[in-house]
Amino acid sequence: MYRRSQSSVRNKLDLSNPVQVRVLRKRLKVSGHQLASAVQTAGNSIAAVRKEIGSRHLQTLSLPK
């Protein structure tokens, strides 16, 4: 029987886990490079990464053309 491996902390992102990275990339609609950059800036908390990516998205929308 297949059992998923449980992470020790549910709200932390482990960049070495490809399943976590793939799911979060799909959910946030970002590339792997953008996700890694946000993790480097905000830390490995999923909430902080989501907030960082959201603020970056707003900055790109508010730039004058």
C-alpha positions, 0 to 999 in steps of 0.5 A: 500500500502506498503512503504519502510521506508526511512532512514534519511541518505543514506550512513550510516549503521544502524545495527538495520535494518535487511534489510540493514544488509542483503543487505550489507552482501550479497553485500560484501560477509561477515558474520554478525560478520565480518560486525559488526567488520568492523563497530566497526573499521571504523564507520557506513559509508558504504564507510568506511566499504566497504574500511575496509573489502576490506583491510582486504580481501587483508591482508588475501590474502597477508599472506605467507603460 
